[in-house]
Amino acid sequence: MLVRLSKKKAHQIYKLANGTVVPGASTISKIGESQDFLTAWAHKRGLAGEDYRKITDEAAGIGSVAHLQVTCHCKWDSADLSDFSQVELQGGSSLFDRFKEMWAEQGLEFVTNELELVSETYRYGGTLDLIGRNPKGELVLVDVKSSPRLYGHFYRQIAGYENLWNENNDENIQRRVIFRLDKKDPRDDEVRPLPANMEKHFLVFKKQLDLYYAFKALNSD
């Protein structure tokens, strides 16, 4: 099957069984975390005479290309990437090739990917990148990032994803790992195993959820 990725892809909407729209784990995980580093980065690019918006859009395009190629590879589909520039295609394809190397090195077998789930208990949703099974037969939650470094909200996001899987499936996640693919330098790529116990990260995630719904209630008055 040919799968087309558009640059104008609609924002993912998650709904509970009763139709209520709920926030995504990615959005929730960033609540309260300082984004000052982004402001500093944009300022630095401006001083260098560069358009930070163009750089950001191009980086997002590279990440999107790589993610779709991963998705299609796992499902034996073909990717239509006609909306993207040559730079984005080349960058995304490089990330995809390195992803395949990481996957093979970890000895993982594909279980499922791009799985959209919701938590009826905590009222949020999320799309899990990949679920694999390692040589020991353990279920592994794999999150693919194309960022220059690892950020704190990644851990909370993945804790939220793990809960989504466990709440909706009989077999629980036993391992979780980040595949970080650096857009600038492949030598900075890393496979980062996450802690065996993600409870502290999920506790913070639940507090962020509480804050989200508290502000929502306040703004509805």
Long-range contacts (C-beta under 8 A, 24 or more apart in sequence): 1-75, 1-77, 1-78, 2-77, 2-78, 2-79, 2-80, 3-68, 3-71, 3-72, 3-77, 3-78, 3-79, 3-80, 4-79, 4-80, 4-82, 4-83, 5-64, 5-65, 5-68, 5-79, 5-80, 5-81, 5-83, 5-84, 6-83, 7-61, 7-64, 7-83, 7-84, 9-64, 12-116, 12-125, 12-127, 14-116, 14-118, 14-124, 14-125, 14-126, 15-118, 15-125, 16-118, 16-120, 16-123, 17-120, 20-123, 22-118, 22-123, 22-124, 22-125, 23-124, 23-125, 23-209, 23-212, 24-124, 24-125, 24-126, 24-127, 25-124, 25-125, 25-126, 25-157, 25-160, 25-161, 25-164, 25-205, 26-126, 26-157, 27-212, 28-124, 28-156, 28-157, 28-160, 28-205, 28-208, 28-209, 28-212, 29-153, 29-154, 29-156, 29-157, 29-160, 29-205, 29-208, 30-153, 31-208, 31-211, 31-212, 32-208, 32-211, 33-151, 33-152, 33-153, 58-85, 58-87, 58-88, 58-91, 59-146, 59-183, 61-85, 61-88, 61-91, 61-92, 62-87, 62-88, 62-91, 62-92, 62-95, 62-146, 62-183, 63-92, 63-95, 63-146, 63-183, 64-88, 64-92, 65-89, 65-91, 65-92, 65-93, 65-95, 65-96, 66-91, 66-92, 66-93, 66-95, 66-96, 66-99, 66-144, 66-146, 66-181, 67-129, 67-144, 68-92, 69-93, 69-96, 70-96, 70-99, 70-113, 70-129, 70-130, 70-144, 71-113, 71-114, 73-100, 74-110, 74-113, 74-130, 75-113, 91-183, 94-186, 95-146, 95-181, 95-183, 98-181, 98-186, 98-189, 99-144, 99-179, 99-181, 102-179, 102-181, 102-189, 102-191, 103-132, 103-179, 105-191, 106-132, 106-134, 106-140, 106-177, 106-191, 107-134, 107-135, 108-132, 108-133, 108-134, 108-140, 108-142, 109-133, 109-134, 111-139, 115-165, 117-164, 117-165, 117-167, 117-168, 118-164, 119-163, 119-164, 119-167, 120-167, 121-167, 122-163, 122-206, 122-209, 123-209, 123-213, 124-160, 124-209, 125-164, 126-157, 126-160, 126-161, 126-164, 128-161, 128-164, 128-165, 131-165, 131-173, 134-175, 138-174, 138-175, 139-171, 139-172, 139-173, 139-174, 139-175, 140-173, 140-174, 140-175, 140-176, 140-177, 141-165, 141-173, 141-175, 141-176, 141-177, 142-176, 142-177, 142-178, 142-179, 143-176, 143-177, 143-178, 143-179, 144-178, 144-179, 144-181, 145-178, 145-179, 145-180, 145-181, 146-180, 146-181, 146-182, 146-183, 147-180, 147-182, 148-182, 148-183, 148-184, 148-188, 149-180, 150-178, 150-180, 150-192, 154-178, 155-194, 155-198, 155-201, 156-201, 156-202, 156-204, 156-205, 156-208, 157-205, 158-194, 158-198, 158-201, 159-198, 159-201, 159-202, 159-205, 160-202, 160-205, 162-198, 162-202, 163-202
